[in-house]
Amino acid sequence: MVNAFKLIILCLAAMDGRVTCLETLFEQFEQFSGFEIVDMKLRVRKFNRTMMTLNGTIYIRQPMNNDLVFHTDLFYSRLGNQQFNHYPVKMPTSGFCDFFDHMHNVYEDHIKDIVNVPQLNECPVKVRQAHILDKVFPSSVLPAFCPTGLWKIIISGRLHEEEKLSYHMVLKVYENNYFG
């Protein structure tokens, strides 16, 4: 379980002794299609006055291999008013198994508390339930140049170029100033 008092923060030191930290909160998670393949019963909940967490269960309903390819689109709302513009960043596509292998190789510390997550080099991924409990978004994965505001990440899973799975999450990136 994630320690509620341990925040992962990306900090940038300023010349005047002030430290500006980028923090990220989950705002929303919603699945639109593909429930028969992977059913993500995830919700964002308020953990305390200042923290939002992701909770729920991911049901992998059938064995999955790299035939299901994930595509990602980013959208940005500078003012945080839900008026999103497509953000011109190319994200690499990835097969289902390769996605989890990448998560293990690069973000192992961030997925180790997910119960029953597919293992490294497990392909095909077997039918299972993976449980997420009070998962805080790891702000440390943000690039240092990440603009503040709302970010919508739309992820689609395509099988032979036909969309079979679609979901999105909305994240809030903001500056938290600390004075030293």
HELIX and SHEET records of a PDB file:
HELIX    1   1 PHE A   96  ILE A  111  1                                  16    
HELIX    2   2 SER A  139  VAL A  141  5                                   3    
SHEET    1   A 6 LEU A  10  ALA A  13  0                                        
SHEET    2   A 6 ARG A  18  SER A  33 -1                                        
SHEET    3   A 6 GLU A 162  PHE A 179 -1                                        
SHEET    4   A 6 GLY A 149  LEU A 159 -1                                        
SHEET    5   A 6 LEU A  68  SER A  77 -1                                        
SHEET    6   A 6 ASN A  85  HIS A  86 -1                                        
SHEET    1   B 6 LEU A  10  ALA A  13  0                                        
SHEET    2   B 6 ARG A  18  SER A  33 -1                                        
SHEET    3   B 6 GLU A 162  PHE A 179 -1                                        
SHEET    4   B 6 GLY A 149  LEU A 159 -1                                        
SHEET    5   B 6 LEU A  68  SER A  77 -1                                        
SHEET    6   B 6 SER A  94  GLY A  95 -1                                        
SHEET    1   C 3 VAL A  38  LYS A  46  0                                        
SHEET    2   C 3 MET A  52  ILE A  60 -1                                        
SHEET    3   C 3 ARG A 128  LYS A 135 -1                                        
END                                                                             
